[in-house]
């Protein structure tokens, strides 16, 4: 069994399988499914060295969902599975689910000025 350990700012990702059904329950044929740009981070390098010689940690961690460009990185096959090795700077975005995001104040959190006592 082989294991890949990315160097420096490289990130090893595996594409997430594309949806086989629509929200309405219609089964999509293979020709329509295509490749998805979503991928799961499998391994991460230590990062790049800064001017002081220290490593700058990458912005992604193992297990993160990211968006990868369609024609970037190197396709790698390990133990029969397909992976993509990309530089961290080539990643398009980090995908966060709504329940994972830190809570932000909204206008609903601001008290209504009409309800405050008058002075």
N, C-alpha and C positions, 0 to 999 in steps of 0.2 A: 504494500500500500504506500502511495506517495502523498506527500503533503506539500503545499505551496505556501511559502512565507514571503509576502511582498516586501520589497525593499523601499526605503525612504518614503515618498509620498504616494506610493502605489496602493491601490485598493482592489481586492479580488471580490467580484460580485457574481451572483447567479441570477439570471432572469427569472422573474415570477411568472408562472404559467398564465397565459391570457385566459380571459373568461370564455367558458364554453356555452353559456346561456345568457340571454338578455334578462333584464329585470322582470320582463313580462313572462319569462319561462321558455322563450323560443331558443331551440338548440342551434348554435352557430356551426356551420361546416368548417373544416380545417382551412380551406382556402380563404375564408373571410376573417378568421381569427388573427392571423399575422403575428408579428413579434410585438411584445409589449416593451415599453421603455422603463418599466418598474423592475428593480432588481434588489435582492437582499445582499447586504454586505456579509461576506464570509470570512475575510481576513483583511487586516489593515497593517500597513508598514508603520515605522516609528515616526515618520514625518520628515520634513526637511530641516537642515541645520540653518540656524540664523547666523548673523555676523559674529556673534559671540561663541559660536561653535556648539550651542545647545540645540536640541531637537525641539521644533515647534510641533506640538501634538496635532494630529489630524482632527477635523471637525466631525468625522463620522466614526462610529464604533461598530463592532461585530453585532449583527442582528438588526441594524438600521435598514429601513427601506429608502432607496434613493432612485432618482431618475437618471438614466444614462442616455447619452446621445446614440443615435442609431448607428453611425459609422465611426465610432471611436474605440480605442482600446484594442487589445489582442485577444482573439478567441483562443481558449485553452480547453483541452479535453483531459480530465483527470478521472481515472477509474470509471470511464464510460459516461461521465457527467460533463456538461458544457458550462464553462465559466468565462468571464471576461475580466481581463486585467487592465485597469485604467488608472490614469493619474488622478489624484484627488481634485485637481483644478478642472478636469474634464467632466466631473459630475455636475449635473444641471441643478439638482435640488435634493433636499432631504425631505422625505414624506413623513408627516406626523399625523396621527389620528387625532380627532377632536378631543378625545378623553385623555390624551397624553400631553396636550399643550398646557402651559401654565395659564391660570385663569387671569383674565384681564378685566378691568373695570369697564362696564358699559354704561350707557346713558340710564339704564334701568337702576344702576347702583347709586346714582346721584339723587339726593333727596329733592323732592319737589319744593320749590321756593314758596309756593302758595300755602304749604302745610306748616311752615315755620311760624312761630309766634311773632306778632307785630310788636315793635318797640316804640 
